[in-house]
């Protein structure tokens, strides 16, 4: 360790290039991870908030919530405290009588307010009328706040915001919560089928019936359009960056090793064992990786203060810790490239070079 630290201090510029490379790549890995986690989170967090053990969709929907419609005749006799109806649809909202406000794409979740899937409020109260709703507090970023009246899909009816909740996004859009009557009205089925999108289950409730399919929440989310490909693309990019980190560190260390063969030859001639030189090399890699990773963690922490509130970035320090270990191991593996040359150093030949 002493030899490693002394070598780094004597060649600050050379080793600072390695630290800078590790920092930049690690920072990019962390940033891409934050983007991936943020994107996955805003696709599913509202469904995760249910703490459900299962979901029942219509059989023909191919496990896709957005395509599921269950007529009242198929679900009415299956409702209970552990099996509640959920209506889902994508809608457009805007402030009532305000032409300056932009139209927003949002997700609408409809349920009974006394069911276990009702959102937890951070402000206000649950609706007591059909023309009242609860919205995700992120809509404040778009000018929609407590007490405002909004339109849904250009409806003549205005809906008053009486409650706010947090961390409620689905399919990348903020969620507006209404009762089932509002959902049926918007859907046009209030006086006909009164269909719902799903039955949400808890306490390991099981429902088996013709034309219905039960699956886990994770299975339902994985079938959301675009969710799987987005997840795979980010995972592939992150893995590639980690592998590149190991390769770049290995190349840098190999070049430095070649440049110092004469020095290693002198060390071997003085009786210093090869294992001591190898240990010094890997200590150098460990120290350089540690500094680069630490700087990347500080950089990610700093970046969270400047990102806009609407940016889908999510910091997960446990994930960053695991990635730090993987990147450190890849850097050490990259150092293995130099091992054959080090172990074969001949003092006389190396000194002559």
C-alpha positions as CSV (number, residue, x, y, z in Angstrom):
1,X,0.0,0.0,0.0
2,X,2.9,2.3,0.8
3,X,4.5,1.8,-2.6
4,X,1.1,2.4,-4.3
5,X,0.4,5.7,-2.5
6,X,4.0,6.9,-3.0
7,X,3.8,6.2,-6.8
8,X,0.5,8.0,-7.1
9,X,1.8,11.1,-5.3
10,X,4.9,11.2,-7.4
11,X,2.9,11.0,-10.7
12,X,-0.2,13.1,-9.9
13,X,-1.0,14.2,-13.4
14,X,-0.7,10.7,-14.9
15,X,-2.9,9.1,-12.3
16,X,-5.4,12.0,-12.2
17,X,-6.2,11.1,-15.8
18,X,-7.3,7.6,-14.6
19,X,-9.3,9.1,-11.8
20,X,-11.0,11.5,-14.2
21,X,-11.9,8.7,-16.5
22,X,-13.3,6.5,-13.7
23,X,-15.2,9.6,-12.4
24,X,-16.8,10.4,-15.7
25,X,-17.8,6.9,-16.6
26,X,-19.1,6.1,-13.1
27,X,-21.0,9.4,-13.0
28,X,-22.6,8.5,-16.3
29,X,-23.5,5.0,-15.0
30,X,-25.1,6.6,-11.8
31,X,-27.0,9.2,-13.9
32,X,-28.3,6.6,-16.3
33,X,-29.3,4.5,-13.3
34,X,-31.2,7.4,-11.8
35,X,-33.0,8.0,-15.2
36,X,-33.8,4.3,-15.5
37,X,-35.2,4.1,-11.9
38,X,-37.1,7.4,-12.4
39,X,-38.7,6.2,-15.6
40,X,-39.6,2.8,-14.2
41,X,-41.0,4.5,-11.1
42,X,-43.3,6.9,-12.9
43,X,-44.6,4.0,-14.9
44,X,-45.7,2.1,-11.8
45,X,-45.5,3.9,-8.5
46,X,-49.3,4.5,-8.3
47,X,-49.9,0.7,-8.7
48,X,-47.2,-0.1,-6.2
49,X,-49.0,2.1,-3.7
50,X,-51.9,-0.4,-3.6
51,X,-49.7,-3.0,-1.8
52,X,-51.9,-5.5,-3.6
53,X,-51.2,-9.3,-3.9
54,X,-53.0,-9.7,-7.3
55,X,-54.9,-8.1,-10.1
56,X,-57.7,-9.5,-12.2
57,X,-58.1,-8.4,-15.8
58,X,-60.4,-9.4,-18.7
59,X,-59.1,-12.6,-20.4
60,X,-58.8,-11.0,-23.9
61,X,-56.7,-8.0,-22.6
62,X,-53.5,-10.1,-22.9
63,X,-52.5,-9.0,-19.3
64,X,-52.6,-5.4,-20.4
65,X,-54.5,-3.1,-18.0
66,X,-55.0,-0.4,-20.7
67,X,-56.9,-2.9,-22.8
68,X,-59.0,-4.5,-20.1
69,X,-62.8,-4.0,-19.7
70,X,-64.8,-6.1,-17.3
71,X,-68.6,-5.7,-17.5
72,X,-70.6,-5.3,-14.3
73,X,-72.2,-8.7,-14.8
74,X,-68.7,-10.3,-14.6
75,X,-67.5,-8.7,-11.4
76,X,-70.3,-7.5,-9.2
77,X,-70.7,-10.7,-7.3
78,X,-66.9,-10.9,-6.7
79,X,-66.5,-7.6,-4.9
80,X,-65.4,-7.6,-1.2
81,X,-63.1,-5.8,1.1
82,X,-60.2,-7.8,-0.4
83,X,-61.3,-7.5,-4.0
84,X,-62.1,-4.0,-5.2
85,X,-63.0,-2.5,-8.5
86,X,-60.6,-0.2,-10.4
87,X,-61.3,2.0,-13.4
88,X,-58.4,3.2,-15.5
89,X,-58.3,5.5,-18.5
90,X,-55.9,8.0,-20.0
91,X,-57.5,11.5,-20.1
92,X,-56.6,15.1,-20.9
93,X,-57.1,17.7,-18.3
94,X,-56.9,21.5,-18.0
95,X,-58.1,24.3,-15.8
96,X,-61.7,25.2,-16.2
97,X,-62.3,28.5,-18.0
98,X,-58.6,29.3,-18.4
99,X,-57.4,29.3,-22.0
100,X,-53.8,30.1,-20.9
101,X,-53.3,26.7,-19.1
102,X,-51.8,23.9,-21.1
103,X,-53.6,20.6,-21.6
104,X,-52.0,17.7,-19.8
105,X,-52.1,14.0,-20.4
106,X,-52.9,12.3,-17.1
107,X,-54.0,8.8,-15.9
108,X,-57.4,8.5,-14.2
109,X,-57.8,5.9,-11.4
110,X,-61.4,5.4,-10.2
111,X,-62.3,3.5,-7.1
112,X,-64.5,3.6,-4.0
113,X,-63.0,6.1,-1.5
114,X,-63.3,3.6,1.4
115,X,-61.4,0.8,-0.5
116,X,-57.8,-0.1,0.3
117,X,-56.6,1.2,-3.1
118,X,-57.7,4.8,-2.3
119,X,-54.7,7.1,-2.3
120,X,-53.2,8.5,1.0
121,X,-53.8,12.2,1.2
122,X,-51.1,14.8,2.0
123,X,-53.6,17.7,2.0
124,X,-57.3,18.2,1.9
125,X,-60.0,15.5,2.2
126,X,-61.6,12.7,0.2
127,X,-64.3,13.7,-2.3
128,X,-67.9,13.6,-1.1
129,X,-69.5,14.5,-4.5
130,X,-69.2,13.1,-8.0
131,X,-67.6,16.4,-9.2
132,X,-64.7,16.3,-6.8
133,X,-61.3,14.6,-7.3
134,X,-57.9,14.0,-5.7
135,X,-54.8,14.7,-7.8
136,X,-51.1,14.0,-7.6
137,X,-49.3,17.0,-6.1
138,X,-46.9,17.1,-9.1
139,X,-49.7,18.8,-11.0
140,X,-48.8,21.9,-9.0
141,X,-45.9,22.2,-11.5
142,X,-48.5,22.7,-14.2
143,X,-50.6,25.2,-12.3
144,X,-53.2,22.9,-10.9
145,X,-53.6,23.2,-7.1
146,X,-56.1,22.6,-4.2
147,X,-59.4,24.2,-4.8
148,X,-59.0,24.6,-8.6
149,X,-61.7,23.4,-11.0
150,X,-60.5,21.2,-13.9
151,X,-62.0,19.6,-17.0
152,X,-61.5,16.0,-18.0
153,X,-61.5,15.2,-21.7
154,X,-63.1,18.6,-22.4
155,X,-66.2,17.7,-20.4
156,X,-68.8,20.4,-19.7
157,X,-68.7,19.3,-16.0
158,X,-66.0,20.8,-13.9
159,X,-64.3,18.8,-11.2
160,X,-63.0,20.5,-8.1
161,X,-59.6,19.4,-6.6
162,X,-60.3,18.7,-2.9
163,X,-57.4,16.5,-2.0
164,X,-53.7,16.0,-2.9
165,X,-51.6,12.9,-2.8
166,X,-47.9,12.3,-3.6
167,X,-45.9,9.7,-5.6
168,X,-48.9,8.9,-7.7
169,X,-47.9,8.4,-11.3
170,X,-48.8,5.7,-13.8
171,X,-47.8,5.1,-17.4
172,X,-45.4,8.1,-16.9
173,X,-48.3,10.5,-16.2
174,X,-49.6,12.1,-13.0
175,X,-52.7,10.4,-11.6
176,X,-56.1,12.0,-11.0
177,X,-58.4,9.9,-8.7
178,X,-62.2,10.0,-9.0
179,X,-65.1,7.8,-7.9
180,X,-66.4,5.1,-10.3
181,X,-69.5,7.2,-11.2
182,X,-67.2,9.8,-12.8
183,X,-65.3,7.1,-14.6
184,X,-68.4,5.6,-16.0
185,X,-69.6,9.0,-17.1
186,X,-66.4,9.7,-18.9
187,X,-66.4,6.2,-20.4
188,X,-70.0,6.5,-21.5
189,X,-71.1,3.4,-19.7
190,X,-73.0,4.9,-16.7
191,X,-76.3,3.7,-18.1
192,X,-75.1,0.5,-19.6
193,X,-72.4,-2.0,-18.8
194,X,-70.6,0.0,-16.0
195,X,-67.4,-1.8,-16.9
196,X,-64.2,-1.5,-14.9
197,X,-60.6,-2.1,-15.9
198,X,-59.6,-4.5,-13.1
199,X,-60.3,-6.0,-9.7
200,X,-57.4,-5.4,-7.3
201,X,-56.8,-8.0,-4.7
202,X,-55.1,-8.2,-1.3
203,X,-54.5,-10.8,1.4
204,X,-53.7,-13.4,-1.3
205,X,-57.3,-13.3,-2.4
206,X,-58.0,-15.6,-5.5
207,X,-60.6,-15.2,-8.1
208,X,-61.3,-17.7,-10.8
209,X,-63.9,-17.2,-13.5
210,X,-64.5,-17.4,-17.2
211,X,-63.3,-14.4,-19.2
212,X,-61.1,-13.3,-16.3
213,X,-57.4,-13.7,-15.7
214,X,-55.6,-13.2,-12.4
215,X,-51.9,-12.1,-12.3
216,X,-49.5,-10.3,-10.0
217,X,-49.0,-6.6,-10.0
218,X,-45.5,-7.1,-11.3
219,X,-46.8,-9.2,-14.2
220,X,-49.4,-6.5,-15.0
221,X,-46.8,-3.7,-15.0
222,X,-44.4,-5.7,-17.1
223,X,-47.0,-5.8,-19.9
224,X,-47.5,-2.0,-20.0
225,X,-46.7,-0.8,-23.5
226,X,-43.0,0.2,-23.7
227,X,-42.2,-0.6,-20.1
228,X,-40.1,-3.7,-20.9
229,X,-38.1,-2.3,-23.8
230,X,-37.3,0.9,-21.8
231,X,-36.1,-1.2,-18.9
232,X,-33.9,-3.4,-21.1
233,X,-32.4,-0.5,-23.0
234,X,-31.2,1.2,-19.8
235,X,-30.0,-2.0,-18.3
236,X,-27.9,-2.7,-21.5
237,X,-26.4,0.8,-21.4
238,X,-25.5,0.5,-17.8
239,X,-23.9,-2.9,-18.2
240,X,-21.9,-1.7,-21.2
241,X,-20.6,1.3,-19.3
242,X,-19.5,-0.9,-16.4
243,X,-17.6,-3.2,-18.8
244,X,-16.1,-0.2,-20.5
245,X,-14.8,1.1,-17.2
246,X,-12.9,-2.1,-16.5
247,X,-11.4,-2.1,-20.0
248,X,-10.3,1.5,-19.9
249,X,-8.7,1.1,-16.4
250,X,-7.0,-2.1,-17.7
251,X,-5.6,-0.3,-20.7
252,X,-4.4,2.7,-18.7
253,X,-2.7,0.5,-16.1
254,X,-1.1,-1.7,-18.9
255,X,0.4,1.3,-20.6
256,X,1.8,2.6,-17.3
257,X,3.2,-0.8,-16.6
258,X,5.0,-1.0,-19.9
259,X,6.5,2.5,-19.2
260,X,7.7,1.3,-15.8
261,X,9.3,-2.0,-16.8
262,X,12.8,-0.6,-16.2
263,X,11.7,0.4,-12.7
264,X,10.2,-3.0,-12.0
265,X,13.4,-4.6,-13.2
266,X,15.4,-2.6,-10.7
267,X,13.0,-3.6,-8.0
268,X,13.3,-7.2,-8.9
269,X,17.1,-6.9,-9.0
270,X,17.0,-5.5,-5.4
271,X,15.2,-8.6,-4.3
272,X,11.7,-7.3,-4.1
273,X,9.3,-10.1,-4.8
274,X,6.9,-10.1,-7.8
275,X,3.9,-10.5,-5.4
276,X,4.9,-7.2,-3.7
277,X,4.8,-5.4,-7.1
278,X,1.5,-7.0,-8.0
279,X,0.0,-6.0,-4.6
280,X,1.2,-2.4,-5.2
281,X,-0.4,-2.4,-8.6
282,X,-3.8,-3.5,-7.4
283,X,-3.6,-1.2,-4.4
284,X,-3.1,1.7,-6.9
285,X,-6.2,0.5,-8.9
286,X,-8.3,0.3,-5.7
287,X,-7.3,3.8,-4.5
288,X,-7.9,5.3,-7.9
289,X,-11.3,3.6,-8.3
290,X,-12.3,4.6,-4.7
291,X,-11.5,8.3,-5.4
292,X,-13.2,8.3,-8.8
293,X,-16.4,6.5,-7.4
294,X,-16.5,8.9,-4.4
295,X,-16.3,11.9,-6.7
296,X,-19.1,10.4,-8.9
297,X,-21.3,9.9,-5.8
298,X,-20.7,13.6,-4.7
299,X,-21.5,14.7,-8.3
300,X,-24.9,12.8,-8.3
301,X,-25.8,14.2,-4.9
302,X,-25.0,17.7,-6.2
303,X,-27.0,17.2,-9.4
304,X,-30.2,16.4,-7.5
305,X,-30.3,20.0,-6.4
306,X,-30.3,21.5,-9.9
307,X,-32.6,19.1,-11.8
308,X,-36.1,20.5,-12.4
309,X,-39.0,19.0,-10.4
310,X,-40.6,17.6,-13.6
311,X,-37.4,15.6,-14.4
312,X,-37.9,11.8,-14.0
313,X,-34.8,11.2,-12.0
314,X,-34.7,9.0,-8.9
315,X,-31.8,8.6,-6.5
316,X,-31.3,5.2,-4.9
317,X,-28.2,5.1,-2.8
318,X,-28.5,1.3,-2.2
319,X,-28.3,0.8,-6.0
320,X,-25.4,3.3,-6.3
321,X,-23.6,1.4,-3.6
322,X,-24.1,-1.9,-5.4
323,X,-22.9,-0.4,-8.7
324,X,-19.9,1.1,-6.9
325,X,-18.8,-2.4,-5.8
326,X,-19.3,-3.8,-9.3
327,X,-17.4,-0.9,-11.0
328,X,-14.6,-1.4,-8.4
329,X,-14.4,-5.1,-9.1
330,X,-14.4,-4.4,-12.9
331,X,-11.5,-2.0,-12.5
332,X,-9.6,-4.6,-10.5
333,X,-10.3,-7.2,-13.2
334,X,-9.1,-4.7,-15.8
335,X,-5.8,-4.7,-13.9
336,X,-5.4,-8.4,-14.6
337,X,-4.3,-7.4,-18.2
338,X,-1.0,-6.3,-16.8
339,X,-0.3,-9.4,-14.7
340,X,1.3,-11.6,-17.3
341,X,3.8,-8.9,-18.2
342,X,4.6,-8.1,-14.6
343,X,5.1,-11.8,-13.6
344,X,7.5,-12.3,-16.6
345,X,9.7,-9.3,-15.9
346,X,13.4,-10.2,-16.2
347,X,15.6,-7.8,-14.2
348,X,18.4,-7.7,-16.8
349,X,16.2,-7.3,-19.8
350,X,13.9,-4.8,-18.2
351,X,16.9,-2.6,-17.0
352,X,18.4,-2.8,-20.5
353,X,15.1,-1.5,-22.0
